[in-house]
Amino acid sequence: MQLLAERIEEKCKRFTQLYDSCGKRWNDALFKLLARSFGFGIQSNAFEEWASQLNMQALAKHGDNIEQIEAIFFGQAGLLNNESIPQYYQNDAQASDYYNTLLREYKFLKSKFGLQEMDHTKWNGSATPHIRIARMATLLQRGSVSINRIAELSTVTELRNLLQAQPSYYWQHHTQFGSTATIGTGDIKNRQLDVLIINTVVPMLYCYGKHRCDSDLCNRAEDYLREINCEENNIIRRWAERGIRATCAAESQALIQLNNAYCTKHRCHECPLANIG
C-alpha cells in the first residue's frame, strides 16, 4: 500500500534525524522517541523537551537504582521544584520521605553531572505527567528500552508486555507529589500500548531493519500495524463520517498520510486513491 509505505518512510526519516542527534546511539534515540509517544499527543512536546534535557550518561551510570533514575527524571522535568507542586499538596509533599530522598539525590547528581532542569510550567495542562514519567523510569531500570530486546520479539502481545510498566510504590498511591489519589496507577491500557507501538516501535524497527539490510525486521514492523486495531482520532473519525472506515492501524496510518500529505496540501491531482484503476 503506497500510503502506508509513505507514512512509515516519513516517520523513519524523523527517527533517523533523532538517531543522528543522539550520536548514532540506538537506545538513546529509542528512549527519546518513546518519551514523546508517552505524551499521547496532549503533552508530546513537553515530553520531547524533557527527554532532550536528560543526561543519558548519568542515567547509564545509575541505571540500576530506581530512586536515582526517578531523581534525575523528576528533577530534570522541573517537578522537584516546590513551585511545581499545587499549594494544597506542598505540606504533604515536603513531609514525604520519598520526595525528600529524590530531592537530596537530585541535588547531588545535579552537581555531579552539571544537570539542568526544564521549566516546570511547560507541563501546564489538565494531565499531570508524574505517573507516565514514573513508568518510563521503570522501563529504563529493567532494561526494556532496548533495540536488541525489541528486535528479538515477534508478536504484538510480546511488545505490549515489554512496554507494560507498573510505576514504583509511591506512584501506585499518588498522582503527583503530596497527593493521595490512586486514579490511573494501574496497568497501561492496550490501546495506549498500541499507540506506543505505532509511534515508537514501528518506525524504530523499520529503520533498524534498513540499517542492517534485514527485510524481515522491516516486514515485521509493517505486520504489527496490520495486527493492531485502528487508531481513534479526529482524522480517522472524519474519514469514517465520509464512509471510509479503517479496520487496522495499517489502514488508519494510511488515511492519516492521505489527509496530511495530500488532502490538506490540495494535492488532489496526485491522490493515490483518485489514480487507482
QUIKA-V608407 format. One record per run of one state. SS is the DSSP state (helix for helix, strand for strand, loop for the rest). FROM is the first residue (numbers start at 1). TO is the last residue. If there is no record, write none. Layout:
ss->(SS & SS)
from->(FROM & FROM)
to->(TO & TO)
This chain:
ss->(loop & helix & loop & helix & loop & helix & loop & helix & loop & helix & loop & helix & loop & helix & loop & helix & loop & helix & loop & helix & loop & helix & loop & helix & loop & helix & loop & helix & loop & helix & loop & helix & loop & helix & loop & helix & loop)
from->(1 & 2 & 22 & 26 & 38 & 44 & 54 & 56 & 62 & 66 & 77 & 82 & 85 & 87 & 95 & 97 & 114 & 120 & 124 & 130 & 142 & 147 & 153 & 156 & 164 & 169 & 173 & 190 & 212 & 215 & 228 & 234 & 242 & 249 & 264 & 268 & 271)
to->(1 & 21 & 25 & 37 & 43 & 53 & 55 & 61 & 65 & 76 & 81 & 84 & 86 & 94 & 96 & 113 & 119 & 123 & 129 & 141 & 146 & 152 & 155 & 163 & 168 & 172 & 189 & 211 & 214 & 227 & 233 & 241 & 248 & 263 & 267 & 270 & 277)
